[in-house]
Amino acid sequence: MGHRQTVHLPEDPFAQLLEVLDVQALGANTFIGQSQPQPQGRAFGGQVLAQCVMAAGRTMDGLDERRIHSLHAYFLRPADSTREIRFEVERLRDGRSFSARRVAAYQDDRVVLSMTTSFQDPADGLDHQEPMPDVPAPEELPSIAELLAGVDDPRAAFLTRGRPVDMRWADGPLYGPDFARADHQSVWVRLTGALPTDPLLHAAASAYLSDYTLLEPVLRCHGIPWTDRRLRPASLDHVMWFHRRPRLDGWMLYTQASPSAQSGRGLGVGRLFHADGTLMASVAQEGMVRIKED
């Protein structure tokens, strides 16, 4: 998997995730959150997205029934994964049915991520969804631990034991040369522990999960594995629409595709389905995907 580097594994990745998502209030609109140390020293984008969701949701005073239904975020600068992040929430509007919040994530008084979110009261209305694709069940697919068994590399250890997420690729992961080449893929995902019942926490954890693998169809389309040392990827923006209440109590199917790549950027779009076929959320992300020539 390329050159070696020091990677510190958490004793309990899921407990660490819960601690990171529990952003602490410093005032009515200011929160502070810890970071998950990462091999490359950059905070995981899904972590910052999830913390922004938590900070925004914790300003919904007296509007406890309102649930986040969309978020629109821009990754502006990389964040240091060894340091805390400060979140400033602006209460844009509280209407009869909807609330809007703007969240800025800071390190050293520099904005690393900007997000706008919207919350809605439960309501009746038209209801339809696209069906969940028919793919092999997660129990029929190998885990990352099984795929990387015997690989003597500290980054392989981080992938197999350092993350609070279990992932199973229906099309083979992009960690080596043997994977199906296509502009789409399906990945089963689940947390490695049980979340408390707080709906805001489930929404935040969904945002966390949604940042995994979403740009992979861009790479898969061109036959580029994550182990290609010429690769220079970075997330640019992230959008998520919550169609139905997220329940992260089991496996979810994350179907993903890339309709376009150009100008050093690639677009990934995805759908998150509960295991029973319910479409929970739609996601889109554009990322910088550059190949540095030797």
ABEGO torsion letter per residue (X at the ends): XEBBBBBBBBABAAAAAAAAABBBBABAABBBBBBBBBAAGBBBAAAAAAAAAAAAAAABBGAAABBBABBBBBBABBBBAABBBBBBBBBABBBAABBBBBBBBBBGGBBABBBBBBBBBBBBEBBBBBBBBBBBBAAABBBAAAAABGBBBAAAAAAAAABABBBBBAAEBAABABBBBBABBBBBBBBABBBBABAAAAAAAAAAAAABGAAAAAAAAAGBBAABAABBBBBABBBBBBABBBBBABBBBBBBBBABBBGGBBBBBBBBBBAAGBBABBBBBBBBBBBBBX
